[in-house]
Amino acid sequence: MFIPSAFVETDLIWLDRLLARDAFVTLVTTGADGLPQATRMPVLYRRDADGILIEGHWAKPNPQAGHADPALMLVHGPHAYVSAGWYPDNAVRNGVGQPKAGPQGEPQGRGEHKAAQARVPTWNYAAAELRGVLEPVTDDEALIAMLDGLSAHYEAQVGGDWDLLPIEPRQQRMLAGIVGFRFRPTQVQIKLKLSQNHPEANQSSVIDALSALDAPASRELAQWMRWRREGGTAAD
C-alpha cells in the first residue's frame, strides 16, 4: 500500500480499532490463472503477546478455499470526501494569494496574503493491509471452535443468544461444506489519511464541517480525526 510518510501509523491500537469497527475484510490471493481472487468475509481477530491471529472460513466451492500460500488482507475503515472550501487558508475560497492582473491583463505578483495556499479536494480515510501466509483448517473440532468463537462474538454485538454448542447432527454435517483458515500477518501497514499534513486550523475546520453533515460516515470520520489529534487515546 502506498503510504506517504505523513500518513504512516505503526501503533497497532489503530489496527485493533479498525477491526473492532468492521471485521468484514477482503481477502486477496492469486488464482490458478495468475489473476487476483478476492473474498469478502467476516473474521475473528485477536492480538496478544504472541502476535496477531485472524480466523475465518470459506465455503468449500469457493476457488480460494484451502489456499495455503501468501495472501493479502484488506481492512476497511471510515472514509469521506473533504472539500477544498473547508480550508481557512484556501486561496481560492478567500480570494487571496492569486496573481493580480497588470495593465495588459498579465499576472502580476501573488497578492497580499502569502499564507494562502492553493488547495484541492481530497478523500480522508483509514485502512490497513496485512500480508502473511494462510493456514487451512479442516479438522472438525478446530472448525467447530472457530465457528463457535465467531458466532459468540457477533451474537454479543447484536444482543443475541444463539449458541452453536451443543452442535446438532445436521450442523455437524454442514462442516463438510466449509474450509477454515488461520492467518498470522508477517507485515502490517496502517494508513491514517486524516489531514495530518495540514495546519491545525485546517484540521479543525475539516472536523467541524464533517461533524455538521447529515451523514453518519462523515461524522464517524470526524471522530477518528479527533482521536488522531489527541494521540489516539480517546477510545482506548
C-alpha positions as CSV (number, residue, x, y, z in Angstrom):
1,M,0.0,0.0,0.0
2,F,1.3,3.4,-0.9
3,I,1.6,5.5,2.3
4,P,3.2,9.0,2.2
5,S,5.2,9.5,5.4
6,A,2.7,11.9,6.9
7,F,0.0,9.1,7.0
8,V,2.1,6.2,8.3
9,E,0.8,4.7,11.6
10,T,2.7,2.0,13.4
11,D,0.7,1.8,16.7
12,L,-1.3,-1.4,16.5
13,I,-4.0,0.1,18.6
14,W,-5.3,1.5,15.3
15,L,-5.5,-2.0,13.8
16,D,-7.4,-3.1,16.9
17,R,-9.8,-0.1,16.4
18,L,-10.2,-0.8,12.7
19,L,-11.2,-4.4,13.2
20,A,-13.4,-3.7,16.2
21,R,-15.2,-1.2,14.0
22,D,-15.6,-3.5,11.0
23,A,-14.1,-7.0,10.8
24,F,-15.7,-7.7,7.4
25,V,-12.5,-7.9,5.4
26,T,-11.4,-8.5,1.8
27,L,-9.0,-11.5,1.4
28,V,-6.9,-11.4,-1.7
29,T,-4.9,-14.3,-3.2
30,T,-3.5,-15.3,-6.6
31,G,-5.7,-17.7,-8.5
32,A,-4.6,-20.6,-10.7
33,D,-4.9,-18.3,-13.8
34,G,-2.5,-15.8,-12.2
35,L,-5.1,-13.2,-11.6
36,P,-6.2,-11.9,-8.1
37,Q,-9.0,-13.6,-6.3
38,A,-10.9,-11.7,-3.7
39,T,-13.4,-12.9,-1.0
40,R,-15.3,-10.7,1.4
41,M,-15.8,-12.3,4.8
42,P,-16.2,-11.7,8.5
43,V,-13.2,-12.7,10.6
44,L,-12.3,-13.1,14.2
45,Y,-9.3,-11.0,15.3
46,R,-7.1,-11.4,18.3
47,R,-3.9,-9.6,19.3
48,D,-1.9,-10.6,22.3
49,A,1.7,-11.1,23.4
50,D,2.1,-13.9,20.9
51,G,1.2,-11.7,18.0
52,I,-1.9,-11.3,15.7
53,L,-4.2,-14.2,14.8
54,I,-7.1,-13.9,12.4
55,E,-9.5,-16.7,11.8
56,G,-12.2,-17.2,9.2
57,H,-13.7,-19.7,6.7
58,W,-14.7,-20.2,3.1
59,A,-17.5,-22.1,1.5
60,K,-15.8,-25.2,0.0
61,P,-16.9,-24.4,-3.6
62,N,-15.0,-21.0,-3.4
63,P,-11.9,-21.4,-5.6
64,Q,-10.0,-19.6,-2.9
65,A,-10.8,-22.2,-0.3
66,G,-7.8,-24.1,1.1
67,H,-5.3,-21.5,-0.2
68,A,-2.1,-22.1,1.6
69,D,0.1,-19.5,0.0
70,P,0.8,-15.8,0.7
71,A,-2.3,-13.6,1.0
72,L,-3.2,-10.0,1.4
73,M,-6.0,-9.0,3.8
74,L,-7.6,-5.5,3.3
75,V,-9.1,-3.9,6.4
76,H,-11.6,-1.2,5.7
77,G,-12.1,1.9,7.8
78,P,-14.1,5.1,7.8
79,H,-13.8,7.4,4.8
80,A,-15.4,10.6,3.5
81,Y,-14.9,13.4,0.9
82,V,-13.2,16.6,2.1
83,S,-14.0,19.8,0.2
84,A,-11.2,22.3,-0.5
85,G,-13.7,25.0,0.5
86,W,-13.4,23.9,4.1
87,Y,-9.8,25.0,4.5
88,P,-9.4,28.5,6.1
89,D,-6.1,29.0,4.2
90,N,-7.6,28.2,0.8
91,A,-6.6,30.9,-1.6
92,V,-9.5,30.4,-4.0
93,R,-12.1,30.5,-1.2
94,N,-10.6,33.6,0.4
95,G,-9.9,35.3,-2.9
96,V,-6.3,36.0,-1.9
97,G,-3.0,34.7,-2.9
98,Q,-3.9,34.8,-6.6
99,P,-1.9,36.8,-9.2
100,K,-3.2,40.3,-9.8
101,A,-3.8,41.5,-13.3
102,G,-1.3,44.0,-14.7
103,P,-2.1,46.9,-17.2
104,Q,-2.3,44.5,-20.1
105,G,-4.1,41.7,-18.2
106,E,-0.9,39.8,-17.4
107,P,-0.4,38.1,-14.0
108,Q,1.5,40.5,-11.6
109,G,2.6,39.3,-8.2
110,R,0.9,36.8,-5.8
111,G,-1.5,39.0,-3.8
112,E,-1.0,40.4,-0.3
113,H,-1.7,37.2,1.7
114,K,1.3,34.9,1.2
115,A,0.0,32.4,3.7
116,A,-2.9,31.5,1.5
117,Q,-2.5,28.1,-0.3
118,A,-3.8,26.5,-3.4
119,R,-5.9,23.7,-2.0
120,V,-7.8,20.9,-3.8
121,P,-10.5,18.5,-2.6
122,T,-9.4,15.1,-1.3
123,W,-10.6,12.0,0.4
124,N,-9.8,11.2,4.0
125,Y,-9.8,7.6,5.2
126,A,-8.3,5.0,7.5
127,A,-7.3,1.5,6.3
128,A,-4.9,-1.4,6.8
129,E,-3.2,-4.0,4.7
130,L,-2.0,-7.3,6.2
131,R,0.4,-9.7,4.5
132,G,1.0,-13.3,5.6
133,V,0.5,-16.9,4.7
134,L,-2.8,-18.7,5.1
135,E,-3.1,-21.9,7.1
136,P,-6.1,-24.0,6.0
137,V,-8.1,-25.7,8.8
138,T,-10.2,-28.8,8.0
139,D,-10.3,-30.6,11.3
140,D,-13.9,-30.8,12.6
141,E,-13.0,-29.9,16.2
142,A,-10.9,-26.9,15.2
143,L,-13.7,-25.8,12.8
144,I,-16.3,-26.0,15.5
145,A,-14.2,-24.0,17.9
146,M,-13.7,-21.3,15.2
147,L,-17.4,-21.1,14.3
148,D,-18.4,-21.1,18.0
149,G,-16.0,-18.2,18.6
150,L,-17.2,-16.3,15.6
151,S,-20.9,-16.7,16.3
152,A,-20.4,-15.9,20.0
153,H,-18.6,-12.7,19.1
154,Y,-21.2,-11.4,16.7
155,E,-24.2,-12.6,18.7
156,A,-22.9,-10.5,21.6
157,Q,-22.8,-7.5,19.3
158,V,-26.5,-7.7,18.4
159,G,-27.7,-8.8,21.8
160,G,-28.5,-12.3,20.5
161,D,-28.3,-15.6,22.4
162,W,-27.9,-18.1,19.6
163,D,-25.4,-20.8,20.5
164,L,-23.7,-23.3,18.2
165,L,-23.0,-25.7,21.0
166,P,-24.0,-28.3,21.6
167,I,-23.7,-28.9,17.9
168,E,-26.6,-30.8,16.3
169,P,-26.1,-33.7,13.8
170,R,-27.3,-31.6,10.9
171,Q,-24.9,-28.8,11.7
172,Q,-22.1,-31.3,12.1
173,R,-22.7,-32.5,8.6
174,M,-22.6,-28.9,7.3
175,L,-19.0,-28.7,8.4
176,A,-18.1,-30.7,5.3
177,G,-19.1,-27.6,3.3
178,I,-16.6,-25.2,4.7
179,V,-12.8,-24.8,5.0
180,G,-11.4,-22.7,7.8
181,F,-8.1,-20.8,7.9
182,R,-5.7,-19.1,10.3
183,F,-3.9,-16.1,9.2
184,R,-0.9,-14.7,11.1
185,P,0.3,-11.4,9.5
186,T,4.0,-11.0,8.9
187,Q,3.6,-7.4,7.7
188,V,1.1,-4.8,8.9
189,Q,0.6,-1.5,7.1
190,I,-1.8,1.1,8.6
191,K,-2.7,4.3,6.8
192,L,-4.4,7.2,8.5
193,K,-5.1,9.9,6.0
194,L,-6.7,12.3,8.4
195,S,-5.4,15.7,7.3
196,Q,-2.2,15.5,9.4
197,N,-0.3,17.2,6.6
198,H,-2.4,20.4,7.1
199,P,-2.1,23.2,9.6
200,E,-4.1,22.8,12.8
201,A,-6.7,25.4,11.7
202,N,-7.4,23.4,8.6
203,Q,-7.8,20.2,10.6
204,S,-10.2,21.8,13.0
205,S,-12.2,23.3,10.1
206,V,-12.5,19.9,8.4
207,I,-13.6,18.2,11.6
208,D,-16.3,20.8,12.1
209,A,-17.5,20.6,8.6
210,L,-17.7,16.7,8.6
211,S,-19.4,16.8,12.0
212,A,-22.1,19.2,10.7
213,L,-23.1,16.9,7.8
214,D,-26.2,14.7,7.9
215,A,-24.1,11.7,7.0
216,P,-23.0,9.1,9.6
217,A,-19.9,8.2,7.6
218,S,-18.7,11.8,7.7
219,R,-19.4,12.2,11.4
220,E,-17.6,9.0,12.1
221,L,-14.5,10.2,10.2
222,A,-14.6,13.4,12.1
223,Q,-14.4,11.4,15.3
224,W,-11.4,9.5,14.0
225,M,-9.7,12.8,13.2
226,R,-10.3,13.9,16.8
227,W,-8.8,10.7,18.1
228,R,-5.7,11.1,15.9
229,R,-5.1,14.7,17.0
230,E,-5.5,13.6,20.7
231,G,-2.8,10.9,20.3
232,G,-5.2,8.0,19.7
233,T,-6.2,7.7,23.4
234,A,-9.9,8.9,23.3
235,A,-11.4,5.4,22.6
236,D,-8.7,3.2,24.2
